[in-house]
Amino acid sequence: KVVLEVTAKTDKGTVVPVGRKEYWELGMDLDGYHRMGAWQIKEIVDLTLPPRKTTKERFVTELPEGTAGADVEVKVTYLPAAKTELVIHQVTKKLMFK
């Protein structure tokens, strides 16, 4: 699966989780319930990120009162196995508020 995480670190050092989204294939049984076993899966719902395609996500959050600026970090991580984590993309932008 691929995970998109957005966090904001305020000018006062407070870290605020802005949003998180997971992209993966979902196996469903005949009744529409999520299943993990191959023998139970009758349909695959594709919730993955297509290669070389762009997708837009929107997250809304509130920062603590009096925040003058924040460093917003966007990180995309690929999790091919339970204990393996590969950061695919990571970018930080500084935002200033008036």
C-alpha positions in Angstrom: 0.0 0.0 0.0 1.0 3.6 -0.4 0.3 6.2 2.4 0.0 10.0 2.0 0.6 11.9 5.3 0.4 15.7 5.7 1.6 17.4 8.9 2.1 21.0 10.0 4.7 22.2 12.5 3.8 25.6 13.8 6.2 28.5 14.5 5.8 27.6 18.2 6.8 23.9 17.6 3.4 22.3 17.8 3.0 19.4 15.4 -0.5 19.1 14.0 -1.6 16.1 11.9 -3.4 17.5 8.9 -4.5 14.4 7.1 -3.7 10.8 6.0 -4.9 8.7 3.1 -4.0 5.1 2.2 -4.1 3.8 -1.4 -4.5 0.0 -1.9 -6.5 -2.7 -3.4 -9.5 -3.9 -1.4 -10.8 -7.4 -1.6 -14.6 -7.8 -1.2 -16.7 -10.9 -0.7 -20.2 -11.5 -2.3 -21.9 -9.6 0.5 -19.6 -6.5 0.1 -17.5 -7.1 3.2 -13.7 -6.5 3.2 -11.9 -9.9 3.1 -8.2 -10.8 3.2 -8.2 -14.5 2.2 -7.9 -15.2 -1.5 -10.6 -17.9 -1.3 -13.0 -15.3 0.1 -12.4 -12.5 -2.4 -14.9 -12.3 -5.2 -14.2 -8.8 -6.4 -11.2 -6.3 -6.2 -11.9 -2.6 -5.6 -8.9 -0.7 -6.9 -8.0 2.2 -4.5 -4.4 2.4 -5.6 -2.4 5.3 -7.2 -2.0 4.6 -10.9 1.7 4.9 -12.1 2.6 8.2 -13.5 -0.8 9.7 -12.8 -1.5 12.8 -10.6 -4.2 12.9 -8.0 -5.3 15.8 -5.9 -6.3 15.5 -2.2 -7.6 18.2 0.0 -7.3 18.3 3.8 -8.7 20.9 6.1 -7.4 21.5 9.6 -7.2 24.2 12.3 -3.9 25.4 13.6 -3.6 26.7 17.2 -4.8 30.3 17.7 -2.0 32.8 17.3 0.0 30.7 14.8 2.0 33.1 12.6 3.4 30.4 10.3 3.9 26.7 9.8 6.1 24.2 7.9 3.7 21.9 6.1 5.2 18.5 5.2 3.8 16.1 2.6 5.2 12.6 2.7 4.3 9.7 0.4 5.5 6.3 1.7 5.4 2.9 0.0 4.8 -0.1 2.3 5.6 -3.3 0.3 5.8 -5.5 3.4 4.9 -5.3 7.1 8.3 -4.1 8.3 9.5 -2.3 5.1 8.8 1.4 4.6 10.2 3.3 1.6 9.7 7.1 1.4 8.9 7.8 -2.2 8.4 11.6 -2.0 8.8 14.2 0.8 8.4 18.0 0.5 8.1 20.7 3.1 6.7 24.2 2.4 6.8 27.2 4.8 3.5 29.0 5.1 3.2 32.5 6.7 -0.1 34.0 8.0 -0.9 37.6 8.4 
